Amino acid sequence: MFELHHLTAQEQVEWLRRGEVSPRELAEHYLERIARLNPVLGAFTTVSAEGALDRADAIARSASRAATLWGLPLAEKDLTRRAGARTTFGSRLFRDFVPAESDELVHVLDAAGAVSLGATAAPEFGLPSYTEGLAAPPARNPWNTALGPGGSSGGAAVAVSAGLLPVAPGSDGGGSVRIPAAATGLVGLKPSRGRIPAGSGLDRLAGLVVPGPLARTVADAALLLDAMSEGAWEFSTRAPAWDGGALLNAAVRGEGRFQLAVMTSSPWDEAYEIALDPAARDVLDTALRELDALGHGIEELDFGPSPEYAPAFRTIWQAGAAGIPAEGEQLDLLEPLTRWLVERGRALSARELAEALAVLTGFERRVIRSFAPFDAVITPALAQTPRPIGWWDAEDGERNFAQQVQYTPFTSFVNVSGLPAITLPVGETSAGLPMGVQLIGRPGREDVLLAIGAQLERRLRWQRRHPSMW
């Protein structure tokens, strides 16, 4: 039986503009699904039903329907502050926090005509690559609720994958959009550094965190990215000017033949034992076969060892956590991983931080030089299949960090380099779980990543695959 959430986000916007569905009707449809399925999935930490319906009615009364997301429901990640709405940052420390002001991204999405239904689940301060913790029930993967969706934009991924939202904004500081997208069968895009307004979290330190879209199709991801990019120049002099929907156009056309490289090593290889699951290798091989059949040039890229990367990135991650506002007994409210990061970060000297930043700046230059001959570099999205709920070490922060590296060794270095990257749901494991690949582009060339993604989508038709609760 057809239901509204079976439409793509792009189609829903078209229906809204033509008056085939009203903003209130669409919001009510998703709110009903959230009320029914969220107790099982843990996708939302806060549902703002009354405010969403008031906003939908206000949108319907507006004179113009030209806004990019006119009447389309979505939800902020629970790291993004919306004035008057509870924002917990995934932490018991902020369980009752209601901000007085909204973050910049909220203003951008509101101006684009979106209707916020609440806040999607995130782990504590967005630091882990999973979405579990002491502040709320774990987010569960719609494809198998015994498994997690990854993180830190895990709630957003669950909501889109299960049909609780058409699209969702996330934030990505080490893979936090791409990881859960890959684990739940979605398209996840981390834009180039500076393309859209800065998110919240570690971005104040080293520019690692950027907002990005999660969606079921490449065109839907481009639609949301276009909307997130509107007005970016108002907030950042580094941001490219918004180009009026050119990214959506690139995704819809899906044109071009490109020179690609494949890379299966990671900068973490010298510091941790990284093993590529056979399912990850199989999906990568599938993508390479399809890309070859599409006429793209493909060659191997040997990036070489990076022994300096792991200690420098750990230092930056720990330093970013050092500023978490917890003192004395408040530290006991933090997760063990967060407390470990905070303690290590506060013990760092200014010299150690400066040296780590210098190392990563040199590493960034090396990545951009090495990738420059190619239009895109393809890697596995994840090294392992989606992890079971409770799999992550809940006591030993250092071991927990190592588990995260082994799960997702291909994502964090893209944040360090500032390059755009997209994860695409290419195939499934023998147990029917989604698995994907990552494409890393040149600076500012999200259009190329979207074009390649659209070509793969047309051949593999992953948008037709859904979890059983769909």
N, C-alpha and C positions, 0 to 999 in steps of 0.2 A: 504494500500500500504506500502510495506517495505521501511524503510529508515535507514540510517546508525546509527542514534541515538537509533534505536530499539535494537541494539546489546548491550550486557553488556560491561562494560569496559574491562573485561577479554577477551571477544571475539574480541573487537576492536584491542587490542594489538596483538592477534593472526593473525587477518586479515592483520595488518600492517607488521608483520614479514614475512608473506607468500607472500606479495606483492599484495594482492587482493584489497587493497586501499593504496594510498600513503599518507604520512603525510600532504602534501598540500591539497589533496582532502578531507581528514577528517577535517582539520582546516577550509577549505572553507565551508563545510557543516554546521559546528557549527556557523561560523561567519554569514552565511546567516540567520540562525534561530535567532541569537542574534539581528541582524539588524531588523528583522521582529517583534520579540516578546518583546524585552527589553523595548521599549517605553511604553508598557502596564504593564510589570512586575517589572521594576526597579531593576533587578538582578545585573546589572553591573553599576559601577560608571565610569569606564574607559575601553574602548575597544581598544586594541592595534593590529588592523588588519594587518597593514603593517609589524610590527615587528614579529607578529605571523607567517605570511607567509614566511618571510625571515628565521625565525628559523626552520620552517617545511622543507624548502628546504635544509637548512644546515644539519638537521637531516637525510634527505634522502641521502645526499652525504656521510654520515659517514660510515665507513667500517663495524662497528659491529652493529648488531640489538639485542644484548644480554641485553641491558639496560632494567631495569624493566618496564619502562613506554615509551619505544621507540616510539616516534611520537604521543603519546596520548595527546589530548588537555586538559587543565585545566586552572584555573585562581587563582591568589592569592586573599586572603581576603584583603580589603582595609585598613588593619592595618599592613600589611606586606610590607616592602620596597623592591622595585625592582629598581636598579640603572637606571636612565633615564626615569622612568615611573611615572606618577603622582600618588601620594599617599596622600589621604586627611585625613585619620584617621576618616572619617565620620564627620568632623568638618569644619565649615566656617573659622576657624583659620588657616587651612592648605589647603584651596581650590586650591591653585596654587603650592603646594610643590612638587618638583621633587628631590628625594634623589640622592646623588652621589654614595652611596654604597648600596648593597643589604643585606638583612637579611640572616642569616645562612640557614634558611629553603629554600630560593630561590636557593641557591647553591646546596643543596641536591637534590631538584626536577629537576633542570637543569641537574645535573649529572646522574639522573635516566632516562633522555631522554624526559622529558615532554615538551610540547609546550604551553607556556602561552598565553592566549587570552586577558588578561587584569586583572582588579581588580573587585571583587564582593563587593556588598554594605554591609556596616556595620554601626551601629549607632555610635554616637560620642565616640571615644576612646574605643569602645567595651564594654561600661559600662552597658547598658540596656539589658534586655532579649527580646527586640523587635528591629525592624529595620526601624525606622522612625526618622525624624529630620528635621532641618532647612537647612542642607547643600545639600540635594538632595531629589528627590521624594521618597516616601516610597516604600520599597519592598513589593510586593503583592503576596499572596498565590495563586499558580496556580490552586488549587482546588476550590477557590472562591476568586476572586480578591478584594472583599470588606473586606477581612480579611487579617491580617498580617501573616508572616511566623515565627514569633518569632525571637530571636536573641541571640547573636549578629552576628552569621554567617548566617544571614538571606538571604543575596544575594546569597551566595554559595548554600544554600538549595533550593532556588527558581530556580537557574540555573540548578541544577541536576534534580529536580523534573519535570521541564518543558522540559527537553531534550535540554537545551542549553549547557550543559557540560556532559561528561560521569561520572565524579567524581569531587570532589573539596576538597581542604584542608581548614579547618577552624581552629579556636582557641577557647579554652574552659577554662574560668576562674571561672565560676559559673554555667555552663550548656550551654555555648554558641555554642557548636556543637550539643549536645543532644536535646536541646529545639527546634531549628528550624527543625532538622531531624524529631522529633516526630510530629511537626505541619504540615509537608509537605509530610509525608508518606515515609520517608527515613530511612536508617540505619545510625546512628551517633555514633562514638566511641571516647571516651576520654581515651587516654592511661594512663598507670601508670606514675606517676611523674618520670622524668628522662629517659624515654624510648627513646624519640626522641629530637632533638635540641629544645632549649627553644624558645617559641614564643615571641611576643611583648606585652607589656601592663603591667599588675600588677605582672607578674612573677618575676620581679626583687625584689619584696618586700617579698613575702611569698611562692613562688613556686606554686601559684594557677593556673597559666595559662599554658596549654600545647596545642600544635597543635594536630589535629585529623582529620580523614577523614569523609566525607559525601558521601553516595553512595546509589544506588538503591537496591543492593544486598549485602549479607554478604560477599561473596567472593570478590566483588569489593572493599568493605571497607578494607578487609584484604590486597588486592593488593596494594592499596594506602598506607596503614599503613606500609607494608613492605618497600615500596619505601621511605617513610618519615623517616624510621628507618635506612636506609643505611647511613653509615658514621657518625652515631650519636656519636660514640666514639671519633671522631675528635673534637667535641665541648663540650662534657660533660663526665667527669670521672664517673658520677653517672649512665650513660646510659648503659643498657645491650648491649653486643655486638650483632651486626646484625646477624641473623641466616639464611640468605640466602633464605628467602621466606617461613619459617616454619609457619608463621601465615596464609598465603594463603593456605598452605597445610591443616592446621587445619580446615579452613573454608570450603574447598572443601570436606574433609572427613566427617566432622560433626559427629564424633563418640563419644561415651561415655555415661555413666549414672552417674548422679551427685546428691549430697545432696544440696538441695536448701532451702532457708528460704524466707518467704514473710513478708514484712513490710509496713504498711500503715500509720504509724505515721511519723512525721518529727521533726527535731530539732527546727523548727520555731513554733511549736504548742503552746508553752507557751507565745510567744510574739505577735502573730497575730492569727486572726480567720481563720483557714485553713479548707476549705470545699471541699470535693472530689466530683466532678461532677459525676452524675450517669453514664455518658459515660465512664469516666476514670475507674470507678469500674467495669463496664461491660467488658471492654477490659482486665483488670487485671484478671477477672474471666475466660475469654476465654483462656488467656495464661496459667493459672494454670491448667485448664482442659486438655489442650494439653500437658503440661509438665508431668502431672500425667499419661496420656495415653502413653507417651513415656518411662515411667518407672523411672522417676526421683523421689527421695524422697523429700517431701515438708513438712515443718512445719512452724508454726508462730514464728516470732521473735518480742519480746517485748523489744525494745531498751531502753525504759524508758524516763523520762523527761530530757530536756537539757536546763534549764533556762539560763545557762551561754553562750550558743552558739550565740544567736541573737545579743547581744550587742558587743561581741568580733568580730563577722564577720562584723558588720556594721563599727566598728572602723577600721578594716583592709581595707575594701573597700574605706572608706573615706580617709585613709592615702595614699592609692595607687593613688587616684585622686589628692592628694595635690601636686604632682610633675608635673602636667600638666603645660606646659610653657605658662601661660597666666598671665599678670599683667595689672593693671590699666584698661584702656578702652578695652583691649583685653577680659577681663572677660565678657563684654557685648555681645561678639560674641558666647559665650558658651550657650548650652541648659540649661534651668532652672535646670534639674536634675543634670547635670555636675557641674554647678555653686554651687549648694547646697552641693554636695559632696566635691568640692574643698574647699569651705569655712569651712565646718566642719572639713575636714582633716587638714587644716592649723592651725586650732585652737587647735588641739590635742597636748598634751605634750608628751615628750619622755617616761615618765613613763606610760602614758595611752597606748601607742603603745606597749611597752614592756609587760605590763600586758595582753593585748589582744593576743599577740603572744604566751605567756605562756599558756593562757586558751585554745587556739586552738591547741597547741601542746599536751596538756593533752586530749583534745577531740579526736584528731587523734589517740592517743594510745587506747582510749576507743572504738572507732569504730573498729579498727583492731582487738582488743581482742574479741569484741562481734561478729564480722563476721567470726572469724577464724574457727569455727567448720563447716562452710559451704563452698561449692565450689563457690556459688554465692548467692546473696540476690536480690530478685525481688521486685520492687516498681512500682507504677504508674510512667509514664514518666512525665506527667503534671497533675496538679490537675484540670485544666479547659480546655475546648475546645479552639481552636485558637481564638484569640481576634480580634475584628473589628479594622480596621484602624482608628486612632484617639481616641481609647478607653482609652489610657493611659493619666494620668493627665499631661497637658502641662505646668502647672504653679507651682504646689506645689511639690517640690522635695521629701519631706518626704512621702507624700501620694503616689507618683509615685513608690517609693521604696517598700512601703507596697503592692501595686498592683502586683509588680513583684514577691514578696515573695509568695503571694497567688496564683499566676499563676503557679509558678514552685518551690514548697517547697522541692523537693526531689533531687535536683541536686547539690547545692553549697557545701553541706557537703562532697560530694565525692571528690571535689577539695581540701578541707581542709585535708582530710585523705590521699590524694595522690593515691587512689585506681583507677583501671581501671573500666570503666562502658560503657555499650552499650545500646542505645535505639533502639527498634525494632517496626516496624509498624504493630501491631497485627490485628487491626480492624478498623472499621469506626463508626461514629456517625449516628444517624437516618437521618441526612442531608447529609451524604456521605463524611464527613470530616475524614481524617486519625486520628487515635489515637493509642498510643503505650504504651509499658512498658519499664522499665529500669532494666537491670541486672548489679549488682555491683560485681566485682570479687576480688580475693586475689591479693596481690601485684605481678605484673609481669605476671599475668595469663590471658592475653588477649586471649590466645589460647582456654581456656575453654569457655569464653564468645562467641567467634566466633563459636565454635562447637555447643553450645546450640542454638545460633541464627540460624545456618544452619539447625538444626533439625526442629525448628519452621517454618522456611521459606519453607522447603519441604512440611510441612503439610498444611500451610495456603496459600502458593503461592502468597504472597503479591506483588512479583515482576511483576505480571501480571496486577496490578491495576495502572492506570495512570490518570492524569487530562485530561480533554477533549481536551486541546490544544496539546496533545502528538502527 
